Amino acid sequence: MAPPSRREKIEALLADEPADTFLRYSLALELEKEGDNDRSLAGLRQLAAESPPYVPAFFMAAQQLTRLGRIDEARAILRDGIEAARGEGNAHAAGEMSEFLAGLGSMA
């Protein structure tokens, strides 16, 4: 029997702590690594939609969308993320997302 994968370990931890934001974020990142972009993006979008939003989820979703060629969606989530980061007083995250958004300006 193979040892549990990183995703399986995270899912087991989430079974005990289903509201753990960082575990949910980690699961979304693992799902992307496994190529399950739909579930990964759904998880990131859910984290971004919560109150308060989990700011790193916006940036990771935008990067994933960009890799998938979904540039308009990436721009939209970045705009929302910049607003959320500013709302939290997180100038660093807002700046990173602003730079990434500016870089997307030259992409179709």
N, CA, C and O atoms as a printed pandas DataFrame, in Angstrom:
     atom_number atom_name residue_name chain_id  residue_number  x_coord  y_coord  z_coord
0              1         N          MET        A               1    0.844   -1.186    0.000
1              2        CA          MET        A               1    0.000    0.000    0.000
2              3         C          MET        A               1    0.884    1.242    0.000
3              4         O          MET        A               1    1.800    1.365    0.812
4              5         N          ALA        A               2    0.602    2.147   -0.907
5              6        CA          ALA        A               2    1.404    3.363   -1.030
6              7         C          ALA        A               2    1.114    4.304    0.139
7              8         O          ALA        A               2   -0.005    4.354    0.649
8              9         N          PRO        A               3    2.133    5.041    0.550
9             10        CA          PRO        A               3    1.886    6.022    1.615
10            11         C          PRO        A               3    0.942    7.112    1.096
11            12         O          PRO        A               3    0.870    7.348   -0.110
12            13         N          PRO        A               4    0.225    7.768    1.995
13            14        CA          PRO        A               4   -0.709    8.799    1.546
14            15         C          PRO        A               4    0.020    9.953    0.854
15            16         O          PRO        A               4    1.127   10.329    1.243
16            17         N          SER        A               5   -0.608   10.494   -0.156
17            18        CA          SER        A               5   -0.037   11.632   -0.866
18            19         C          SER        A               5   -0.162   12.882    0.012
19            20         O          SER        A               5   -0.860   12.880    1.026
20            21         N          ARG        A               6    0.520   13.929   -0.396
21            22        CA          ARG        A               6    0.417   15.200    0.331
22            23         C          ARG        A               6   -1.044   15.667    0.364
23            24         O          ARG        A               6   -1.531   16.123    1.398
24            25         N          ARG        A               7   -1.740   15.550   -0.779
25            26        CA          ARG        A               7   -3.154   15.935   -0.826
26            27         C          ARG        A               7   -3.970   15.116    0.162
27            28         O          ARG        A               7   -4.803   15.664    0.884
28            29         N          GLU        A               8   -3.738   13.810    0.200
29            30        CA          GLU        A               8   -4.488   12.943    1.113
30            31         C          GLU        A               8   -4.218   13.315    2.570
31            32         O          GLU        A               8   -5.128   13.276    3.399
32            33         N          LYS        A               9   -2.985   13.671    2.883
33            34        CA          LYS        A               9   -2.654   14.101    4.247
34            35         C          LYS        A               9   -3.394   15.387    4.605
35            36         O          LYS        A               9   -3.930   15.520    5.705
36            37         N          ILE        A              10   -3.418   16.328    3.667
37            38        CA          ILE        A              10   -4.119   17.590    3.909
38            39         C          ILE        A              10   -5.615   17.332    4.081
39            40         O          ILE        A              10   -6.247   17.902    4.970
40            41         N          GLU        A              11   -6.181   16.469    3.228
41            42        CA          GLU        A              11   -7.607   16.145    3.328
42            43         C          GLU        A              11   -7.932   15.495    4.671
43            44         O          GLU        A              11   -8.992   15.744    5.245
44            45         N          ALA        A              12   -7.023   14.666    5.168
45            46        CA          ALA        A              12   -7.244   14.033    6.473
46            47         C          ALA        A              12   -7.235   15.083    7.590
47            48         O          ALA        A              12   -8.053   15.020    8.508
48            49         N          LEU        A              13   -6.319   16.038    7.511
49            50        CA          LEU        A              13   -6.284   17.111    8.504
50            51         C          LEU        A              13   -7.544   17.970    8.417
51            52         O          LEU        A              13   -8.084   18.401    9.436
52            53         N          LEU        A              14   -8.005   18.213    7.191
53            54        CA          LEU        A              14   -9.217   19.015    6.997
54            55         C          LEU        A              14  -10.464   18.319    7.541
55            56         O          LEU        A              14  -11.423   18.980    7.939
56            57         N          ALA        A              15  -10.450   17.015    7.558
57            58        CA          ALA        A              15  -11.590   16.283    8.115
58            59         C          ALA        A              15  -11.773   16.647    9.587
59            60         O          ALA        A              15  -12.897   16.700   10.086
60            61         N          ASP        A              16  -10.661   16.896   10.275
61            62        CA          ASP        A              16  -10.701   17.277   11.691
62            63         C          ASP        A              16  -10.893   18.783   11.875
63            64         O          ASP        A              16  -11.486   19.217   12.863
64            65         N          GLU        A              17  -10.399   19.573   10.934
65            66        CA          GLU        A              17  -10.445   21.040   11.024
66            67         C          GLU        A              17  -10.972   21.628    9.714
67            68         O          GLU        A              17  -10.220   22.294    9.002
68            69         N          PRO        A              18  -12.246   21.398    9.380
69            70        CA          PRO        A              18  -12.752   21.807    8.065
70            71         C          PRO        A              18  -12.728   23.317    7.812
71            72         O          PRO        A              18  -12.776   23.741    6.657
72            73         N          ALA        A              19  -12.654   24.123    8.849
73            74        CA          ALA        A              19  -12.659   25.574    8.669
74            75         C          ALA        A              19  -11.244   26.160    8.609
75            76         O          ALA        A              19  -11.085   27.373    8.475
76            77         N          ASP        A              20  -10.225   25.315    8.707
77            78        CA          ASP        A              20   -8.840   25.811    8.733
78            79         C          ASP        A              20   -8.477   26.430    7.379
79            80         O          ASP        A              20   -8.340   25.727    6.378
80            81         N          THR        A              21   -8.328   27.731    7.368
81            82        CA          THR        A              21   -8.073   28.472    6.137
82            83         C          THR        A              21   -6.793   28.033    5.457
83            84         O          THR        A              21   -6.778   27.820    4.245
84            85         N          PHE        A              22   -5.717   27.894    6.220
85            86        CA          PHE        A              22   -4.439   27.535    5.607
86            87         C          PHE        A              22   -4.469   26.131    5.021
87            88         O          PHE        A              22   -3.887   25.892    3.963
88            89         N          LEU        A              23   -5.137   25.199    5.692
89            90        CA          LEU        A              23   -5.256   23.841    5.141
90            91         C          LEU        A              23   -6.062   23.855    3.852
91            92         O          LEU        A              23   -5.717   23.155    2.901
92            93         N          ARG        A              24   -7.122   24.637    3.810
93            94        CA          ARG        A              24   -7.940   24.728    2.596
94            95         C          ARG        A              24   -7.131   25.350    1.455
95            96         O          ARG        A              24   -7.237   24.924    0.305
96            97         N          TYR        A              25   -6.329   26.353    1.783
97            98        CA          TYR        A              25   -5.452   26.991    0.797
98            99         C          TYR        A              25   -4.417   25.985    0.298
99           100         O          TYR        A              25   -4.162   25.893   -0.903
100          101         N          SER        A              26   -3.825   25.236    1.219
101          102        CA          SER        A              26   -2.832   24.224    0.857
102          103         C          SER        A              26   -3.438   23.155   -0.044
103          104         O          SER        A              26   -2.797   22.702   -0.993
104          105         N          LEU        A              27   -4.658   22.755    0.245
105          106        CA          LEU        A              27   -5.331   21.761   -0.586
106          107         C          LEU        A              27   -5.525   22.297   -2.008
107          108         O          LEU        A              27   -5.309   21.574   -2.980
108          109         N          ALA        A              28   -5.928   23.550   -2.126
109          110        CA          ALA        A              28   -6.118   24.143   -3.456
110          111         C          ALA        A              28   -4.811   24.138   -4.245
111          112         O          ALA        A              28   -4.814   23.862   -5.444
112          113         N          LEU        A              29   -3.702   24.438   -3.583
113          114        CA          LEU        A              29   -2.405   24.433   -4.263
114          115         C          LEU        A              29   -2.001   23.023   -4.680
115          116         O          LEU        A              29   -1.445   22.831   -5.761
116          117         N          GLU        A              30   -2.273   22.052   -3.841
117          118        CA          GLU        A              30   -1.973   20.657   -4.179
118          119         C          GLU        A              30   -2.818   20.183   -5.356
119          120         O          GLU        A              30   -2.327   19.482   -6.240
120          121         N          LEU        A              31   -4.077   20.565   -5.359
121          122        CA          LEU        A              31   -4.951   20.173   -6.467
122          123         C          LEU        A              31   -4.436   20.723   -7.789
123          124         O          LEU        A              31   -4.507   20.048   -8.816
124          125         N          GLU        A              32   -3.912   21.961   -7.764
125          126        CA          GLU        A              32   -3.346   22.508   -8.995
126          127         C          GLU        A              32   -2.140   21.677   -9.437
127          128         O          GLU        A              32   -1.999   21.367  -10.620
128          129         N          LYS        A              33   -1.273   21.317   -8.492
129          130        CA          LYS        A              33   -0.097   20.507   -8.828
130          131         C          LYS        A              33   -0.503   19.192   -9.481
131          132         O          LYS        A              33    0.202   18.675  -10.348
132          133         N          GLU        A              34   -1.645   18.655   -9.058
133          134        CA          GLU        A              34   -2.139   17.390   -9.606
134          135         C          GLU        A              34   -2.902   17.599  -10.913
135          136         O          GLU        A              34   -3.336   16.631  -11.537
136          137         N          GLY        A              35   -3.068   18.845  -11.329
137          138        CA          GLY        A              35   -3.752   19.127  -12.580
138          139         C          GLY        A              35   -5.257   19.286  -12.456
139          140         O          GLY        A              35   -5.958   19.381  -13.463
140          141         N          ASP        A              36   -5.756   19.316  -11.231
141          142        CA          ASP        A              36   -7.203   19.470  -11.013
142          143         C          ASP        A              36   -7.515   20.957  -10.848
143          144         O          ASP        A              36   -7.841   21.425   -9.757
144          145         N          ASN        A              37   -7.407   21.689  -11.968
145          146        CA          ASN        A              37   -7.561   23.138  -11.927
146          147         C          ASN        A              37   -8.955   23.572  -11.494
147          148         O          ASN        A              37   -9.091   24.568  -10.783
148          149         N          ASP        A              38   -9.984   22.854  -11.903
149          150        CA          ASP        A              38  -11.345   23.250  -11.550
150          151         C          ASP        A              38  -11.553   23.235  -10.034
151          152         O          ASP        A              38  -12.065   24.199   -9.466
152          153         N          ARG        A              39  -11.162   22.160   -9.392
153          154        CA          ARG        A              39  -11.320   22.077   -7.927
154          155         C          ARG        A              39  -10.391   23.060   -7.227
155          156         O          ARG        A              39  -10.763   23.655   -6.217
156          157         N          SER        A              40   -9.183   23.232   -7.760
157          158        CA          SER        A              40   -8.236   24.169   -7.169
158          159         C          SER        A              40   -8.789   25.587   -7.211
159          160         O          SER        A              40   -8.804   26.284   -6.197
160          161         N          LEU        A              41   -9.245   26.013   -8.395
161          162        CA          LEU        A              41   -9.780   27.373   -8.535
162          163         C          LEU        A              41  -11.044   27.557   -7.706
163          164         O          LEU        A              41  -11.258   28.628   -7.139
164          165         N          ALA        A              42  -11.879   26.535   -7.627
165          166        CA          ALA        A              42  -13.091   26.633   -6.798
166          167         C          ALA        A              42  -12.717   26.875   -5.338
167          168         O          ALA        A              42  -13.338   27.692   -4.659
168          169         N          GLY        A              43  -11.712   26.168   -4.866
169          170        CA          GLY        A              43  -11.264   26.353   -3.483
170          171         C          GLY        A              43  -10.685   27.737   -3.245
171          172         O          GLY        A              43  -10.965   28.366   -2.224
172          173         N          LEU        A              44   -9.874   28.215   -4.190
173          174        CA          LEU        A              44   -9.291   29.550   -4.052
174          175         C          LEU        A              44  -10.367   30.624   -4.105
175          176         O          LEU        A              44  -10.329   31.587   -3.339
176          177         N          ARG        A              45  -11.324   30.458   -5.008
177          178        CA          ARG        A              45  -12.413   31.449   -5.107
178          179         C          ARG        A              45  -13.249   31.480   -3.825
179          180         O          ARG        A              45  -13.691   32.541   -3.385
180          181         N          GLN        A              46  -13.455   30.308   -3.240
181          182        CA          GLN        A              46  -14.218   30.250   -1.995
182          183         C          GLN        A              46  -13.472   30.998   -0.886
183          184         O          GLN        A              46  -14.083   31.750   -0.127
184          185         N          LEU        A              47  -12.177   30.796   -0.792
185          186        CA          LEU        A              47  -11.376   31.497    0.214
186          187         C          LEU        A              47  -11.403   33.007   -0.020
187          188         O          LEU        A              47  -11.450   33.789    0.929
188          189         N          ALA        A              48  -11.373   33.405   -1.281
189          190        CA          ALA        A              48  -11.386   34.830   -1.621
190          191         C          ALA        A              48  -12.743   35.467   -1.316
191          192         O          ALA        A              48  -12.821   36.667   -1.056
192          193         N          ALA        A              49  -13.802   34.671   -1.349
193          194        CA          ALA        A              49  -15.150   35.196   -1.153
194          195         C          ALA        A              49  -15.555   35.278    0.314
195          196         O          ALA        A              49  -16.595   35.854    0.633
196          197         N          GLU        A              50  -14.755   34.714    1.207
197          198        CA          GLU        A              50  -15.129   34.702    2.612
198          199         C          GLU        A              50  -14.940   36.071    3.248
199          200         O          GLU        A              50  -14.325   36.966    2.668
200          201         N          SER        A              51  -15.471   36.208    4.428
201          202        CA          SER        A              51  -15.340   37.460    5.164
202          203         C          SER        A              51  -14.636   37.186    6.482
203          204         O          SER        A              51  -15.222   36.546    7.356
204          205         N          PRO        A              52  -13.405   37.643    6.660
205          206        CA          PRO        A              52  -12.617   38.393    5.682
206          207         C          PRO        A              52  -12.049   37.460    4.612
207          208         O          PRO        A              52  -11.871   36.266    4.853
208          209         N          PRO        A              53  -11.769   38.009    3.441
209          210        CA          PRO        A              53  -11.193   37.184    2.375
210          211         C          PRO        A              53   -9.758   36.776    2.714
211          212         O          PRO        A              53   -9.051   37.492    3.423
212          213         N          TYR        A              54   -9.343   35.630    2.205
213          214        CA          TYR        A              54   -7.959   35.178    2.381
214          215         C          TYR        A              54   -7.173   35.734    1.195
215          216         O          TYR        A              54   -7.220   35.185    0.095
216          217         N          VAL        A              55   -6.455   36.823    1.431
217          218        CA          VAL        A              55   -5.816   37.590    0.362
218          219         C          VAL        A              55   -4.884   36.762   -0.527
219          220         O          VAL        A              55   -4.923   36.944   -1.743
220          221         N          PRO        A              56   -4.047   35.860    0.008
221          222        CA          PRO        A              56   -3.172   35.096   -0.895
222          223         C          PRO        A              56   -3.935   34.280   -1.943
223          224         O          PRO        A              56   -3.386   33.977   -3.002
224          225         N          ALA        A              57   -5.171   33.928   -1.666
225          226        CA          ALA        A              57   -5.960   33.131   -2.612
226          227         C          ALA        A              57   -6.199   33.885   -3.920
227          228         O          ALA        A              57   -6.251   33.273   -4.987
228          229         N          PHE        A              58   -6.344   35.205   -3.842
229          230        CA          PHE        A              58   -6.551   35.991   -5.061
230          231         C          PHE        A              58   -5.345   35.867   -5.989
231          232         O          PHE        A              58   -5.491   35.618   -7.186
232          233         N          PHE        A              59   -4.166   36.044   -5.424
233          234        CA          PHE        A              59   -2.935   36.038   -6.223
234          235         C          PHE        A              59   -2.681   34.660   -6.822
235          236         O          PHE        A              59   -2.321   34.545   -7.993
236          237         N          MET        A              60   -2.867   33.616   -6.019
237          238        CA          MET        A              60   -2.634   32.256   -6.522
238          239         C          MET        A              60   -3.655   31.896   -7.607
239          240         O          MET        A              60   -3.307   31.246   -8.593
240          241         N          ALA        A              61   -4.899   32.312   -7.430
241          242        CA          ALA        A              61   -5.907   32.050   -8.460
242          243         C          ALA        A              61   -5.547   32.783   -9.748
243          244         O          ALA        A              61   -5.668   32.224  -10.838
244          245         N          ALA        A              62   -5.105   34.036   -9.625
245          246        CA          ALA        A              62   -4.738   34.811  -10.816
246          247         C          ALA        A              62   -3.561   34.183  -11.542
247          248         O          ALA        A              62   -3.549   34.130  -12.771
248          249         N          GLN        A              63   -2.571   33.706  -10.798
249          250        CA          GLN        A              63   -1.421   33.059  -11.436
250          251         C          GLN        A              63   -1.851   31.793  -12.162
251          252         O          GLN        A              63   -1.412   31.532  -13.282
252          253         N          GLN        A              64   -2.709   31.009  -11.524
253          254        CA          GLN        A              64   -3.185   29.769  -12.143
254          255         C          GLN        A              64   -4.006   30.080  -13.395
255          256         O          GLN        A              64   -3.833   29.432  -14.428
256          257         N          LEU        A              65   -4.888   31.058  -13.307
257          258        CA          LEU        A              65   -5.692   31.440  -14.464
258          259         C          LEU        A              65   -4.809   31.908  -15.615
259          260         O          LEU        A              65   -5.085   31.612  -16.777
260          261         N          THR        A              66   -3.756   32.631  -15.291
261          262        CA          THR        A              66   -2.821   33.103  -16.322
262          263         C          THR        A              66   -2.150   31.918  -17.006
263          264         O          THR        A              66   -2.029   31.895  -18.230
264          265         N          ARG        A              67   -1.714   30.932  -16.220
265          266        CA          ARG        A              67   -1.092   29.735  -16.800
266          267         C          ARG        A              67   -2.066   28.985  -17.706
267          268         O          ARG        A              67   -1.659   28.319  -18.658
268          269         N          LEU        A              68   -3.349   29.104  -17.397
269          270        CA          LEU        A              68   -4.382   28.438  -18.205
270          271         C          LEU        A              68   -4.822   29.290  -19.393
271          272         O          LEU        A              68   -5.671   28.872  -20.180
272          273         N          GLY        A              69   -4.241   30.488  -19.522
273          274        CA          GLY        A              69   -4.586   31.371  -20.628
274          275         C          GLY        A              69   -5.886   32.128  -20.428
275          276         O          GLY        A              69   -6.435   32.684  -21.379
276          277         N          ARG        A              70   -6.379   32.151  -19.206
277          278        CA          ARG        A              70   -7.646   32.817  -18.892
278          279         C          ARG        A              70   -7.339   34.208  -18.327
279          280         O          ARG        A              70   -7.589   34.489  -17.155
280          281         N          ILE        A              71   -6.797   35.062  -19.182
281          282        CA          ILE        A              71   -6.239   36.347  -18.766
282          283         C          ILE        A              71   -7.310   37.301  -18.235
283          284         O          ILE        A              71   -7.086   37.965  -17.222
284          285         N          ASP        A              72   -8.454   37.384  -18.888
285          286        CA          ASP        A              72   -9.504   38.295  -18.417
286          287         C          ASP        A              72   -9.970   37.920  -17.009
287          288         O          ASP        A              72  -10.205   38.794  -16.175
288          289         N          GLU        A              73  -10.102   36.619  -16.749
289          290        CA          GLU        A              73  -10.491   36.171  -15.403
290          291         C          GLU        A              73   -9.400   36.504  -14.393
291          292         O          GLU        A              73   -9.688   36.894  -13.261
292          293         N          ALA        A              74   -8.149   36.349  -14.811
293          294        CA          ALA        A              74   -7.028   36.670  -13.920
294          295         C          ALA        A              74   -7.049   38.148  -13.565
295          296         O          ALA        A              74   -6.874   38.514  -12.403
296          297         N          ARG        A              75   -7.264   39.002  -14.567
297          298        CA          ARG        A              75   -7.319   40.449  -14.303
298          299         C          ARG        A              75   -8.430   40.773  -13.300
299          300         O          ARG        A              75   -8.225   41.557  -12.373
300          301         N          ALA        A              76   -9.600   40.169  -13.488
301          302        CA          ALA        A              76  -10.745   40.451  -12.616
302          303         C          ALA        A              76  -10.450   40.049  -11.176
303          304         O          ALA        A              76  -10.745   40.801  -10.247
304          305         N          ILE        A              77   -9.871   38.870  -10.988
305          306        CA          ILE        A              77   -9.603   38.427   -9.617
306          307         C          ILE        A              77   -8.477   39.251   -8.986
307          308         O          ILE        A              77   -8.468   39.465   -7.773
308          309         N          LEU        A              78   -7.542   39.706   -9.797
309          310        CA          LEU        A              78   -6.495   40.580   -9.268
310          311         C          LEU        A              78   -7.084   41.905   -8.792
311          312         O          LEU        A              78   -6.719   42.395   -7.724
312          313         N          ARG        A              79   -7.987   42.485   -9.570
313          314        CA          ARG        A              79   -8.615   43.745   -9.146
314          315         C          ARG        A              79   -9.330   43.570   -7.807
315          316         O          ARG        A              79   -9.224   44.415   -6.918
316          317         N          ASP        A              80  -10.057   42.464   -7.678
317          318        CA          ASP        A              80  -10.742   42.184   -6.412
318          319         C          ASP        A              80   -9.732   41.970   -5.291
319          320         O          ASP        A              80   -9.939   42.425   -4.166
320          321         N          GLY        A              81   -8.647   41.281   -5.600
321          322        CA          GLY        A              81   -7.622   41.009   -4.595
322          323         C          GLY        A              81   -6.911   42.258   -4.125
323          324         O          GLY        A              81   -6.611   42.398   -2.939
324          325         N          ILE        A              82   -6.643   43.160   -5.040
325          326        CA          ILE        A              82   -5.995   44.428   -4.674
326          327         C          ILE        A              82   -6.902   45.202   -3.718
327          328         O          ILE        A              82   -6.445   45.753   -2.717
328          329         N          GLU        A              83   -8.182   45.234   -4.042
329          330        CA          GLU        A              83   -9.150   45.919   -3.178
330          331         C          GLU        A              83   -9.206   45.262   -1.796
331          332         O          GLU        A              83   -9.227   45.956   -0.780
332          333         N          ALA        A              84   -9.232   43.931   -1.756
333          334        CA          ALA        A              84   -9.281   43.207   -0.480
334          335         C          ALA        A              84   -8.015   43.456    0.331
335          336         O          ALA        A              84   -8.082   43.667    1.542
336          337         N          ALA        A              85   -6.860   43.430   -0.335
337          338        CA          ALA        A              85   -5.596   43.655    0.360
338          339         C          ALA        A              85   -5.540   45.069    0.933
339          340         O          ALA        A              85   -5.120   45.266    2.073
340          341         N          ARG        A              86   -5.961   46.040    0.147
341          342        CA          ARG        A              86   -5.984   47.431    0.635
342          343         C          ARG        A              86   -6.941   47.564    1.814
343          344         O          ARG        A              86   -6.667   48.287    2.771
344          345         N          GLY        A              87   -8.058   46.863    1.734
345          346        CA          GLY        A              87   -9.040   46.893    2.820
346          347         C          GLY        A              87   -8.485   46.366    4.122
347          348         O          GLY        A              87   -8.913   46.776    5.201
348          349         N          GLU        A              88   -7.526   45.449    4.021
349          350        CA          GLU        A              88   -6.867   44.894    5.206
350          351         C          GLU        A              88   -5.622   45.687    5.593
351          352         O          GLU        A              88   -4.981   45.387    6.600
352          353         N          GLY        A              89   -5.280   46.693    4.799
353          354        CA          GLY        A              89   -4.056   47.445    5.058
354          355         C          GLY        A              89   -2.804   46.677    4.662
355          356         O          GLY        A              89   -1.719   46.948    5.178
356          357         N          ASN        A              90   -2.947   45.721    3.751
357          358        CA          ASN        A              90   -1.822   44.892    3.316
358          359         C          ASN        A              90   -1.245   45.477    2.020
359          360         O          ASN        A              90   -1.536   45.010    0.919
360          361         N          ALA        A              91   -0.425   46.504    2.190
361          362        CA          ALA        A              91    0.140   47.201    1.028
362          363         C          ALA        A              91    1.069   46.297    0.231
363          364         O          ALA        A              91    1.149   46.423   -0.991
364          365         N          HIS        A              92    1.772   45.388    0.900
365          366        CA          HIS        A              92    2.700   44.489    0.205
366          367         C          HIS        A              92    1.943   43.608   -0.793
367          368         O          HIS        A              92    2.317   43.527   -1.963
368          369         N          ALA        A              93    0.887   42.955   -0.330
369          370        CA          ALA        A              93    0.106   42.079   -1.215
370          371         C          ALA        A              93   -0.554   42.892   -2.323
371          372         O          ALA        A              93   -0.587   42.455   -3.473
372          373         N          ALA        A              94   -1.077   44.062   -1.990
373          374        CA          ALA        A              94   -1.705   44.910   -3.004
374          375         C          ALA        A              94   -0.677   45.290   -4.071
375          376         O          ALA        A              94   -0.990   45.302   -5.262
376          377         N          GLY        A              95    0.548   45.598   -3.644
377          378        CA          GLY        A              95    1.603   45.960   -4.583
378          379         C          GLY        A              95    1.999   44.809   -5.490
379          380         O          GLY        A              95    2.180   44.997   -6.693
380          381         N          GLU        A              96    2.134   43.605   -4.916
381          382        CA          GLU        A              96    2.481   42.432   -5.722
382          383         C          GLU        A              96    1.413   42.161   -6.778
383          384         O          GLU        A              96    1.723   41.896   -7.939
384          385         N          MET        A              97    0.156   42.232   -6.357
385          386        CA          MET        A              97   -0.919   41.964   -7.303
386          387         C          MET        A              97   -1.021   43.066   -8.359
387          388         O          MET        A              97   -1.338   42.792   -9.517
388          389         N          SER        A              98   -0.753   44.307   -7.960
389          390        CA          SER        A              98   -0.774   45.420   -8.920
390          391         C          SER        A              98    0.303   45.238   -9.983
391          392         O          SER        A              98    0.066   45.483  -11.165
392          393         N          GLU        A              99    1.488   44.808   -9.555
393          394        CA          GLU        A              99    2.582   44.563  -10.510
394          395         C          GLU        A              99    2.221   43.434  -11.463
395          396         O          GLU        A              99    2.460   43.530  -12.667
396          397         N          PHE        A             100    1.647   42.370  -10.930
397          398        CA          PHE        A             100    1.245   41.235  -11.768
398          399         C          PHE        A             100    0.169   41.673  -12.760
399          400         O          PHE        A             100    0.211   41.304  -13.934
400          401         N          LEU        A             101   -0.798   42.466  -12.279
401          402        CA          LEU        A             101   -1.861   42.971  -13.155
402          403         C          LEU        A             101   -1.276   43.830  -14.261
403          404         O          LEU        A             101   -1.684   43.715  -15.417
404          405         N          ALA        A             102   -0.329   44.684  -13.922
405          406        CA          ALA        A             102    0.310   45.539  -14.933
406          407         C          ALA        A             102    1.014   44.682  -15.987
407          408         O          ALA        A             102    0.990   45.006  -17.175
408          409         N          GLY        A             103    1.639   43.589  -15.548
409          410        CA          GLY        A             103    2.307   42.686  -16.462
410          411         C          GLY        A             103    1.359   41.985  -17.420
411          412         O          GLY        A             103    1.744   41.600  -18.524
412          413         N          LEU        A             104    0.117   41.825  -16.987
413          414        CA          LEU        A             104   -0.883   41.182  -17.845
414          415         C          LEU        A             104   -1.405   42.147  -18.906
415          416         O          LEU        A             104   -2.061   41.730  -19.860
416          417         N          GLY        A             105   -1.120   43.415  -18.743
417          418        CA          GLY        A             105   -1.612   44.411  -19.673
418          419         C          GLY        A             105   -1.168   44.169  -21.105
419          420         O          GLY        A             105   -1.874   44.524  -22.049
420          421         N          SER        A             106    0.000   43.565  -21.267
421          422        CA          SER        A             106    0.520   43.330  -22.602
422          423         C          SER        A             106    0.069   41.993  -23.193
423          424         O          SER        A             106    0.371   41.686  -24.347
424          425         N          MET        A             107   -0.654   41.201  -22.400
425          426        CA          MET        A             107   -1.114   39.898  -22.876
426          427         C          MET        A             107   -2.502   40.029  -23.480
427          428         O          MET        A             107   -3.300   40.870  -23.066
428          429         N          ALA        A             108   -2.773   39.196  -24.449
429          430        CA          ALA        A             108   -4.096   39.242  -25.126
430          431         C          ALA        A             108   -5.199   38.846  -24.183
431          432         O          ALA        A             108   -6.366   38.826  -24.573
